[in-house]
């Protein structure tokens, strides 16, 4: 929880808009909470039991330890999502893994990873499924396809912050 809470100051901007981790100002992350979280993670790693909480904390730890998006150990994050999927398989975990693959190996590989997710129908009401497709299509330079996915995500948005975030991503398709 410390590692996730450390990022709160940059997850939402001054206007109440969501900021994707790729666009967060890491200088605003709470370094004291990161240190505490990493210490707690190290202490929890001393036991014999490995739970999904351990793996989720490890993923947050890799993010929190990186100075920038570019220096993030994306391959390690993919491996951690593999472990998390073994402990708690779900389409959301698989989607997050696919986005880590996209960061590590490129957007085309991320789309391939999304394409093989089992039980995708479970994500039919999850706005970040079509948003992920839109983001990867946008990175591939396919603005029209990306806009369609962001439009679908916008229809599923659950609150005003999500709607503003998705509308901004949709606007990026025409830039």
N, C-alpha and C positions, 0 to 999 in steps of 0.2 A: 504494500500500500504506500510506503514511503516513496518508492521509485516512481509510481504513477502520480502521486500527489505532487512530487517535485516538478512535474511538467505542467501542472495546472495554470501557473501564471502566463504561459504562452499558448495554451490550447484555445483560448478565446481572446480576441483582440479587444481594444477599447470600446468598439461598437457592439460587442456581444456576438461577434461572428466567429464561427469555428475555424481553426487553423489546423490543417493536416500536419502530421509530424514532419513531413518533408519541408514545410514552410514555417515551422516554429523557430523563434529566436532562442537558441539554446543558451544564450547568455542570461536569459530570464529564468532558466531552470534553477530551482532551489538546491544549491550545492550541499548544504547541510543535510537536507533530506536525502539527497542522493548518497552521500557518505553513510548515513544511518541505514538506508536501505541496503547498500552493498555489504555493510557489516552484518546485518541481519540475514541476508542471503547466504553469506559465507558461513555463519553459525548454523543455519538450517541445513547446509550441505554436509554437515558432519554426521548426520544420522544415516541409518540404513534404508529408510523409506524415501521413495521418490514419488511425489504427488504432482498433479497438474498445477497446483499452486507454486511448487518449486520451479517448474519449467516456465510458468508465466512470469514469475519474478526474475528468472534468468533472462528471459527475452527483454523485459523492462530494463534489466541491468546492462545488457549489451547496448540498448538505445541510449541509456543514461550515461554510459561510459564513453560514448563517441563524441568527439568535438564537433562533428558536422555530419550531414547526411552522407557525404562522400567518403568519410572515414569510418562509417558504420560497418561492422563486420556482418554484412548481409548473408554471407554463406553460413556463418554460425547461427544467425537467426533462422534461416531455412532449416538447419539441422535441429534446432530447438523446436520449431513447429512440427517437424517429423516426430520428435519425441512426444510432444503434447498430443498429437493426433493418435499416437499409440495408446496414450493414457485416457484421452477423452475425445474420441472421434466425433467430429461434427462438420457440417458444411461451412460453418463460420470459421472454424480453425483452418480448414482447407483453403478458404478464400484468403485468409490472412497469410497463409503460407504462399499462396500464388502471388500475392502482392510483394512478398519478400523475394520470391524468385524473380519477379519483374525488376526489382531494384538490383539484384545480383547479376542476372543474366540478360536483362532487357525485356521490354514490354511484350514482344512476340512470344517469348517463353512464358511470361506471366499469363497471357491469354490461353496458351496451350494448357497450362496447369489449371486454369479455371474450367476449361472445356472438359476435363476428365473428372471433375468433382462429382461424386455420387450424391444422390438425394438433393439435387439443385432445387427441386420444387419446394424444399423446406425454406429456401431463401426468397420465395416469391413475394413476400411482404417486407423484406429487409432492404431498405433503400441503398445500402452500401454495396449490394451485389451489382445492380446496374451501374452504380457510380464507379465501381472498380472497373467494369467493362469500359465505361466512358473514359476513365482516366487513361487506361492503357491504349485505347483507340486514339485518343488525343496525342499521346506520346509518339504514336506511329504516324502522326500527321493526317489522320483520317477524321477531320473535323465534323463532317456530316454524320458519320456513324457515332462518333462520340456524343454529339448533341442529342441524338435519339436516345442513347442510354441515359444521359443526364436528365432528359425530359421524363423518362420512365422513373428514374430515381426521385425526381422532384414530386411526382404524383404520390410516391410512397413516404415522403418525408413526414416525420412524426412531430416536429415542432418548428418554430420560426427560425431557430439557429440553423437547423439542417436545411430548411428551405433557402435561406440566404446563402449558405455554403454551396449548395447544389446549383443555385441560380448563377452564382459567380463562376463555377466550373463550366456551366453551360455557355456563359458569355465568353469564356476563354476559347471556346470552339470556333468562334467567328473572328478571333483576332489573328 
